[in-house]
Amino acid sequence: MKATETLMAEHRVIERVVEVLEQASKRLEAGEYVRPGLFIEATDFIKGFTDGCHHKKEENVLFKTLEEHGMPVQGSPIGVMLHEHDQGRRFTNGLRAAAERLQSGDTGAAKEVIQNALGYAALLRQHIEKEDNVLFPMADQLIPQDKHDQVWEGFEHVEHEETGEGVHEKYLALADKLAGEIGA
């Protein structure tokens, strides 16, 4: 199994939470009650899994390996992905702040929750599309076959040493919980 296949499998989990954000936002926009904690828990997932594990694997292992094998950061897909990771962090921070205000009774924060949730969802959908169909195939070709095991080992280090044992599984369970709650 190539390391990029691991990242693509993680994309499928991330897409489940993106779907939760989209569905919950539509319901909130339609005037239905949506538990504000759902949005807060979604930001926990984003910060812990998407950014804390998945993006770490990309930024600290895959992108560095690509750079070592001739892909510059600036003017390449790496630069675009890094910029989009930062955009995602801004949406996530805005979503969390608005959801916390909504949870505290500020009903006016609902609009900001919806904007940040849908902005994040749209960004991630096109971001994942680019990684799965452009960057990862490039990585599979650019990284020499004998280096793929090192990339995989780097991913394992991020997942088990940097992130911590059981953390990955905790966020997979959170994704299931959120999807079950919203019916996504």
KOLMARNU-376658 format. One record per residue: residue in three letters; x negated, y, z negated of N, C-alpha, C in turn. Coordinates in steps of 0.2 Angstrom, whole numbers. Example, Ala and Ser with C-alpha at 12.3 -4.5 7.8 and 13.67 -1.06 7.14 Angstrom:
// KOLMARNU-376658
+------+-------+-------+-------+-------+-------+-------+-------+-------+-------+
! resn !  n_px !  n_py !  n_pz ! ca_px ! ca_py ! ca_pz !  c_px !  c_py !  c_pz !
+------+-------+-------+-------+-------+-------+-------+-------+-------+-------+
!  ALA !   -66 !   -28 !   -39 !   -62 !   -22 !   -39 !   -66 !   -16 !   -39 !
!  SER !   -64 !   -11 !   -35 !   -68 !    -5 !   -36 !   -64 !     0 !   -39 !
+------+-------+-------+-------+-------+-------+-------+-------+-------+-------+
This chain:
// KOLMARNU-376658
+------+-------+-------+-------+-------+-------+-------+-------+-------+-------+
! resn !  n_px !  n_py !  n_pz ! ca_px ! ca_py ! ca_pz !  c_px !  c_py !  c_pz !
+------+-------+-------+-------+-------+-------+-------+-------+-------+-------+
!  MET !    -4 !    -6 !     0 !     0 !     0 !     0 !    -4 !     6 !     0 !
!  LYS !    -3 !    11 !     5 !    -7 !    17 !     5 !    -4 !    22 !    -1 !
!  ALA !    -9 !    26 !    -3 !    -7 !    31 !    -8 !    -1 !    35 !    -6 !
!  THR !    -1 !    37 !     1 !     4 !    41 !     3 !    11 !    38 !     2 !
!  GLU !    11 !    31 !     3 !    18 !    28 !     2 !    20 !    29 !    -5 !
!  THR !    16 !    29 !   -10 !    18 !    31 !   -17 !    21 !    38 !   -17 !
!  LEU !    18 !    42 !   -14 !    20 !    49 !   -14 !    27 !    49 !   -11 !
!  MET !    28 !    46 !    -6 !    34 !    46 !    -2 !    40 !    42 !    -6 !
!  ALA !    38 !    37 !   -10 !    43 !    34 !   -15 !    45 !    39 !   -20 !
!  GLU !    40 !    43 !   -23 !    42 !    48 !   -28 !    46 !    53 !   -24 !
!  HIS !    45 !    55 !   -18 !    50 !    60 !   -15 !    57 !    57 !   -15 !
!  ARG !    58 !    51 !   -14 !    65 !    48 !   -15 !    68 !    50 !   -22 !
!  VAL !    64 !    49 !   -27 !    67 !    51 !   -34 !    68 !    58 !   -34 !
!  ILE !    63 !    62 !   -32 !    64 !    69 !   -32 !    71 !    72 !   -28 !
!  GLU !    72 !    68 !   -22 !    78 !    70 !   -19 !    84 !    69 !   -22 !
!  ARG !    84 !    64 !   -27 !    90 !    62 !   -31 !    92 !    68 !   -35 !
!  VAL !    86 !    71 !   -38 !    87 !    77 !   -43 !    89 !    83 !   -39 !
!  VAL !    86 !    83 !   -33 !    88 !    89 !   -28 !    96 !    88 !   -27 !
!  GLU !    98 !    82 !   -25 !   105 !    81 !   -24 !   110 !    83 !   -30 !
!  VAL !   107 !    81 !   -36 !   111 !    83 !   -42 !   111 !    91 !   -43 !
!  LEU !   106 !    94 !   -41 !   106 !   102 !   -42 !   111 !   104 !   -36 !
!  GLU !   111 !   102 !   -30 !   116 !   104 !   -25 !   123 !   103 !   -27 !
!  GLN !   124 !    97 !   -30 !   131 !    95 !   -31 !   134 !    99 !   -37 !
!  ALA !   129 !   100 !   -42 !   131 !   104 !   -48 !   132 !   111 !   -47 !
!  SER !   128 !   114 !   -42 !   129 !   121 !   -40 !   135 !   122 !   -37 !
!  LYS !   137 !   117 !   -32 !   143 !   118 !   -29 !   149 !   118 !   -33 !
!  ARG !   149 !   113 !   -38 !   154 !   113 !   -43 !   155 !   119 !   -47 !
!  LEU !   149 !   122 !   -50 !   149 !   128 !   -54 !   151 !   134 !   -49 !
!  GLU !   149 !   134 !   -43 !   152 !   140 !   -39 !   159 !   139 !   -38 !
!  ALA !   162 !   133 !   -38 !   169 !   132 !   -37 !   173 !   134 !   -43 !
!  GLY !   170 !   135 !   -48 !   173 !   137 !   -55 !   174 !   131 !   -59 !
!  GLU !   171 !   125 !   -57 !   172 !   119 !   -62 !   167 !   120 !   -67 !
!  TYR !   168 !   117 !   -73 !   163 !   117 !   -78 !   158 !   112 !   -77 !
!  VAL !   152 !   114 !   -77 !   146 !   110 !   -77 !   142 !   111 !   -83 !
!  ARG !   140 !   106 !   -87 !   136 !   107 !   -93 !   129 !   110 !   -91 !
!  PRO !   128 !   116 !   -94 !   122 !   120 !   -93 !   116 !   116 !   -94 !
!  GLY !   116 !   111 !   -99 !   111 !   107 !  -101 !   108 !   103 !   -95 !
!  LEU !   113 !   101 !   -91 !   111 !    97 !   -85 !   106 !   101 !   -81 !
!  PHE !   107 !   107 !   -80 !   102 !   111 !   -76 !    95 !   112 !   -80 !
!  ILE !    96 !   112 !   -87 !    90 !   113 !   -91 !    86 !   106 !   -90 !
!  GLU !    90 !   100 !   -91 !    86 !    94 !   -90 !    83 !    93 !   -83 !
!  ALA !    87 !    96 !   -78 !    84 !    95 !   -71 !    77 !    99 !   -71 !
!  THR !    77 !   105 !   -75 !    70 !   108 !   -75 !    65 !   104 !   -79 !
!  ASP !    67 !   101 !   -84 !    63 !    96 !   -87 !    60 !    91 !   -83 !
!  PHE !    64 !    88 !   -79 !    62 !    83 !   -74 !    57 !    86 !   -69 !
!  ILE !    59 !    92 !   -66 !    54 !    96 !   -61 !    48 !    97 !   -64 !
!  LYS !    48 !   100 !   -70 !    41 !   102 !   -73 !    37 !    96 !   -75 !
!  GLY !    41 !    90 !   -78 !    37 !    84 !   -80 !    35 !    80 !   -75 !
!  PHE !    40 !    78 !   -70 !    39 !    73 !   -65 !    36 !    76 !   -58 !
!  THR !    40 !    81 !   -56 !    38 !    84 !   -49 !    32 !    88 !   -49 !
!  ASP !    32 !    92 !   -54 !    26 !    96 !   -55 !    20 !    93 !   -59 !
!  GLY !    22 !    90 !   -65 !    17 !    87 !   -69 !    14 !    81 !   -67 !
!  CYS !    17 !    77 !   -63 !    14 !    71 !   -60 !    13 !    71 !   -53 !
!  HIS !    19 !    72 !   -49 !    18 !    71 !   -42 !    14 !    76 !   -39 !
!  HIS !    15 !    83 !   -41 !    11 !    88 !   -38 !     4 !    88 !   -40 !
!  LYS !     3 !    85 !   -46 !    -4 !    84 !   -48 !    -8 !    79 !   -44 !
!  LYS !    -4 !    74 !   -42 !    -7 !    69 !   -38 !    -9 !    72 !   -31 !
!  GLU !    -5 !    76 !   -29 !    -6 !    79 !   -22 !   -12 !    84 !   -23 !
!  GLU !   -11 !    89 !   -27 !   -16 !    94 !   -28 !   -23 !    92 !   -30 !
!  ASN !   -23 !    88 !   -35 !   -29 !    86 !   -38 !   -33 !    80 !   -35 !
!  VAL !   -29 !    76 !   -31 !   -32 !    70 !   -28 !   -31 !    70 !   -21 !
!  LEU !   -25 !    70 !   -18 !   -25 !    70 !   -11 !   -27 !    76 !    -7 !
!  PHE !   -25 !    82 !    -9 !   -28 !    88 !    -6 !   -35 !    89 !    -6 !
!  LYS !   -38 !    87 !   -12 !   -45 !    87 !   -13 !   -49 !    82 !    -8 !
!  THR !   -46 !    76 !    -8 !   -49 !    71 !    -3 !   -48 !    74 !     4 !
!  LEU !   -43 !    76 !     6 !   -42 !    79 !    13 !   -47 !    84 !    14 !
!  GLU !   -48 !    89 !     9 !   -53 !    94 !    10 !   -60 !    91 !    11 !
!  GLU !   -62 !    86 !     7 !   -68 !    83 !     8 !   -69 !    80 !    15 !
!  HIS !   -64 !    78 !    18 !   -64 !    75 !    24 !   -63 !    80 !    30 !
!  GLY !   -63 !    86 !    29 !   -63 !    91 !    34 !   -57 !    95 !    35 !
!  MET !   -52 !    94 !    31 !   -46 !    98 !    32 !   -47 !   105 !    27 !
!  PRO !   -47 !   110 !    30 !   -48 !   116 !    26 !   -41 !   118 !    22 !
!  VAL !   -42 !   121 !    17 !   -36 !   123 !    13 !   -32 !   129 !    16 !
!  GLN !   -35 !   134 !    18 !   -32 !   140 !    22 !   -31 !   138 !    29 !
!  GLY !   -25 !   140 !    31 !   -24 !   139 !    38 !   -22 !   131 !    40 !
!  SER !   -20 !   128 !    35 !   -19 !   120 !    36 !   -13 !   119 !    32 !
!  PRO !   -10 !   113 !    33 !    -4 !   110 !    30 !    -5 !   111 !    22 !
!  ILE !   -12 !   110 !    20 !   -13 !   110 !    13 !   -11 !   117 !    10 !
!  GLY !   -13 !   122 !    13 !   -12 !   129 !    11 !    -4 !   130 !    11 !
!  VAL !    -1 !   128 !    16 !     7 !   129 !    16 !    10 !   125 !    10 !
!  MET !     7 !   119 !     9 !    10 !   115 !     3 !     9 !   118 !    -4 !
!  LEU !     3 !   120 !    -5 !     1 !   124 !   -11 !     6 !   130 !   -12 !
!  HIS !     7 !   134 !    -7 !    11 !   140 !    -7 !    18 !   138 !    -9 !
!  GLU !    21 !   132 !    -6 !    27 !   130 !    -8 !    28 !   127 !   -15 !
!  HIS !    23 !   124 !   -17 !    23 !   121 !   -24 !    24 !   127 !   -29 !
!  ASP !    20 !   133 !   -27 !    21 !   139 !   -31 !    28 !   142 !   -31 !
!  GLN !    31 !   142 !   -25 !    38 !   144 !   -24 !    42 !   140 !   -28 !
!  GLY !    41 !   134 !   -28 !    45 !   129 !   -32 !    45 !   130 !   -39 !
!  ARG !    39 !   132 !   -42 !    38 !   134 !   -49 !    42 !   140 !   -51 !
!  ARG !    42 !   145 !   -46 !    46 !   151 !   -47 !    53 !   150 !   -48 !
!  PHE !    56 !   146 !   -43 !    63 !   144 !   -43 !    65 !   140 !   -50 !
!  THR !    60 !   136 !   -52 !    61 !   132 !   -58 !    62 !   136 !   -64 !
!  ASN !    57 !   141 !   -65 !    57 !   145 !   -70 !    63 !   150 !   -70 !
!  GLY !    65 !   152 !   -65 !    71 !   156 !   -64 !    77 !   152 !   -66 !
!  LEU !    78 !   146 !   -64 !    83 !   141 !   -65 !    84 !   140 !   -73 !
!  ARG !    78 !   139 !   -76 !    78 !   137 !   -83 !    80 !   143 !   -87 !
!  ALA !    78 !   149 !   -85 !    80 !   155 !   -89 !    87 !   156 !   -88 !
!  ALA !    90 !   156 !   -82 !    97 !   157 !   -81 !   101 !   152 !   -84 !
!  ALA !    99 !   145 !   -84 !   103 !   140 !   -87 !   103 !   141 !   -95 !
!  GLU !    98 !   143 !   -98 !    97 !   144 !  -105 !   102 !   150 !  -107 !
!  ARG !   102 !   155 !  -103 !   107 !   161 !  -104 !   114 !   158 !  -103 !
!  LEU !   116 !   154 !   -98 !   122 !   151 !   -97 !   124 !   147 !  -103 !
!  GLN !   120 !   143 !  -106 !   121 !   139 !  -111 !   123 !   143 !  -118 !
!  SER !   120 !   149 !  -118 !   121 !   153 !  -124 !   127 !   158 !  -123 !
!  GLY !   131 !   156 !  -118 !   137 !   160 !  -117 !   137 !   165 !  -112 !
!  ASP !   132 !   167 !  -108 !   132 !   172 !  -103 !   134 !   169 !   -97 !
!  THR !   141 !   170 !   -96 !   144 !   167 !   -90 !   141 !   170 !   -83 !
!  GLY !   139 !   176 !   -84 !   136 !   180 !   -78 !   130 !   177 !   -75 !
!  ALA !   127 !   172 !   -80 !   120 !   169 !   -77 !   122 !   163 !   -72 !
!  ALA !   128 !   161 !   -72 !   130 !   156 !   -67 !   128 !   157 !   -60 !
!  LYS !   128 !   164 !   -58 !   126 !   165 !   -51 !   119 !   164 !   -50 !
!  GLU !   115 !   166 !   -55 !   108 !   165 !   -55 !   106 !   158 !   -55 !
!  VAL !   109 !   154 !   -59 !   108 !   147 !   -59 !   109 !   144 !   -52 !
!  ILE !   115 !   146 !   -49 !   116 !   143 !   -42 !   111 !   145 !   -37 !
!  GLN !   109 !   152 !   -37 !   104 !   154 !   -33 !    97 !   150 !   -33 !
!  ASN !    95 !   150 !   -40 !    89 !   146 !   -41 !    89 !   139 !   -39 !
!  ALA !    95 !   136 !   -41 !    95 !   128 !   -40 !    96 !   127 !   -32 !
!  LEU !   100 !   131 !   -29 !   100 !   130 !   -22 !    94 !   132 !   -18 !
!  GLY !    91 !   137 !   -20 !    84 !   139 !   -17 !    79 !   134 !   -18 !
!  TYR !    79 !   131 !   -24 !    74 !   126 !   -25 !    76 !   120 !   -21 !
!  ALA !    82 !   118 !   -21 !    84 !   112 !   -17 !    82 !   113 !    -9 !
!  ALA !    84 !   119 !    -7 !    82 !   120 !     1 !    75 !   119 !     2 !
!  LEU !    71 !   123 !    -3 !    64 !   122 !    -2 !    61 !   115 !    -2 !
!  LEU !    63 !   111 !    -7 !    61 !   105 !    -8 !    63 !   100 !    -2 !
!  ARG !    69 !   101 !     1 !    71 !    97 !     6 !    66 !    98 !    12 !
!  GLN !    65 !   104 !    14 !    60 !   105 !    20 !    53 !   104 !    18 !
!  HIS !    51 !   105 !    12 !    44 !   103 !    10 !    43 !    96 !    10 !
!  ILE !    48 !    92 !     8 !    47 !    84 !     8 !    47 !    82 !    15 !
!  GLU !    51 !    85 !    19 !    51 !    83 !    26 !    44 !    84 !    30 !
!  LYS !    41 !    90 !    28 !    34 !    91 !    31 !    29 !    87 !    28 !
!  GLU !    29 !    85 !    22 !    24 !    81 !    19 !    25 !    74 !    22 !
!  ASP !    31 !    71 !    22 !    32 !    64 !    24 !    31 !    63 !    32 !
!  ASN !    32 !    68 !    36 !    32 !    68 !    43 !    26 !    71 !    46 !
!  VAL !    22 !    75 !    43 !    16 !    79 !    45 !    10 !    77 !    41 !
!  LEU !    10 !    80 !    35 !     4 !    79 !    31 !     2 !    72 !    29 !
!  PHE !     7 !    68 !    27 !     5 !    61 !    25 !     2 !    57 !    31 !
!  PRO !     5 !    57 !    37 !     2 !    54 !    42 !    -5 !    57 !    44 !
!  MET !    -6 !    63 !    44 !   -12 !    66 !    45 !   -17 !    63 !    40 !
!  ALA !   -15 !    63 !    33 !   -19 !    60 !    28 !   -21 !    53 !    29 !
!  ASP !   -16 !    49 !    32 !   -18 !    42 !    33 !   -23 !    41 !    38 !
!  GLN !   -23 !    46 !    43 !   -28 !    45 !    49 !   -35 !    48 !    47 !
!  LEU !   -34 !    54 !    43 !   -41 !    58 !    41 !   -45 !    54 !    36 !
!  ILE !   -42 !    52 !    31 !   -45 !    49 !    26 !   -48 !    42 !    28 !
!  PRO !   -54 !    40 !    27 !   -57 !    34 !    30 !   -54 !    28 !    25 !
!  GLN !   -53 !    23 !    29 !   -49 !    17 !    25 !   -52 !    15 !    19 !
!  ASP !   -59 !    15 !    18 !   -62 !    13 !    12 !   -62 !    19 !     7 !
!  LYS !   -59 !    24 !     8 !   -57 !    29 !     3 !   -50 !    29 !     0 !
!  HIS !   -46 !    25 !     3 !   -39 !    25 !     1 !   -38 !    22 !    -6 !
!  ASP !   -43 !    17 !    -8 !   -42 !    14 !   -14 !   -44 !    20 !   -20 !
!  GLN !   -49 !    24 !   -18 !   -51 !    29 !   -22 !   -45 !    34 !   -24 !
!  VAL !   -42 !    36 !   -18 !   -36 !    40 !   -19 !   -31 !    37 !   -24 !
!  TRP !   -29 !    30 !   -22 !   -25 !    27 !   -26 !   -27 !    27 !   -34 !
!  GLU !   -33 !    26 !   -35 !   -36 !    26 !   -42 !   -35 !    33 !   -45 !
!  GLY !   -36 !    38 !   -41 !   -35 !    45 !   -43 !   -28 !    46 !   -45 !
!  PHE !   -23 !    43 !   -42 !   -16 !    43 !   -43 !   -14 !    40 !   -50 !
!  GLU !   -17 !    34 !   -50 !   -16 !    30 !   -57 !   -19 !    34 !   -63 !
!  HIS !   -25 !    37 !   -62 !   -28 !    41 !   -67 !   -23 !    47 !   -69 !
!  VAL !   -20 !    50 !   -64 !   -15 !    56 !   -66 !    -9 !    53 !   -70 !
!  GLU !    -7 !    47 !   -67 !    -1 !    45 !   -70 !    -2 !    42 !   -77 !
!  HIS !    -7 !    38 !   -78 !    -8 !    35 !   -85 !   -12 !    39 !   -89 !
!  GLU !   -17 !    42 !   -87 !   -22 !    46 !   -92 !   -20 !    53 !   -93 !
!  GLU !   -19 !    57 !   -87 !   -17 !    64 !   -88 !   -10 !    65 !   -90 !
!  THR !    -5 !    61 !   -87 !     2 !    62 !   -89 !     3 !    58 !   -95 !
!  GLY !     1 !    52 !   -96 !     2 !    48 !  -102 !     6 !    42 !  -101 !
!  GLU !     5 !    37 !  -104 !     8 !    31 !  -103 !    16 !    32 !  -105 !
!  GLY !    20 !    29 !  -100 !    27 !    29 !  -101 !    31 !    36 !   -99 !
!  VAL !    27 !    41 !   -98 !    30 !    47 !   -96 !    33 !    47 !   -89 !
!  HIS !    30 !    43 !   -84 !    33 !    42 !   -78 !    40 !    39 !   -78 !
!  GLU !    40 !    34 !   -82 !    46 !    30 !   -83 !    51 !    34 !   -86 !
!  LYS !    49 !    38 !   -91 !    54 !    43 !   -94 !    58 !    47 !   -89 !
!  TYR !    54 !    50 !   -85 !    57 !    54 !   -80 !    61 !    51 !   -74 !
!  LEU !    59 !    45 !   -73 !    63 !    40 !   -68 !    70 !    39 !   -72 !
!  ALA !    70 !    38 !   -78 !    76 !    37 !   -82 !    80 !    43 !   -82 !
!  LEU !    77 !    49 !   -83 !    81 !    55 !   -83 !    84 !    57 !   -76 !
!  ALA !    80 !    55 !   -71 !    83 !    56 !   -64 !    90 !    52 !   -64 !
!  ASP !    89 !    46 !   -66 !    95 !    41 !   -66 !   101 !    44 !   -70 !
!  LYS !    99 !    47 !   -76 !   104 !    50 !   -80 !   108 !    56 !   -77 !
!  LEU !   104 !    60 !   -74 !   107 !    66 !   -71 !   111 !    64 !   -65 !
!  ALA !   109 !    59 !   -61 !   112 !    57 !   -55 !   119 !    54 !   -57 !
!  GLY !   119 !    50 !   -63 !   125 !    47 !   -65 !   130 !    52 !   -68 !
!  GLU !   127 !    57 !   -71 !   132 !    62 !   -74 !   135 !    66 !   -68 !
!  ILE !   132 !    67 !   -63 !   135 !    72 !   -58 !   138 !    67 !   -52 !
!  GLY !   137 !    61 !   -52 !   140 !    56 !   -47 !   136 !    57 !   -41 !
!  ALA !   130 !    58 !   -41 !   125 !    59 !   -35 !   122 !    52 !   -33 !
+------+-------+-------+-------+-------+-------+-------+-------+-------+-------+
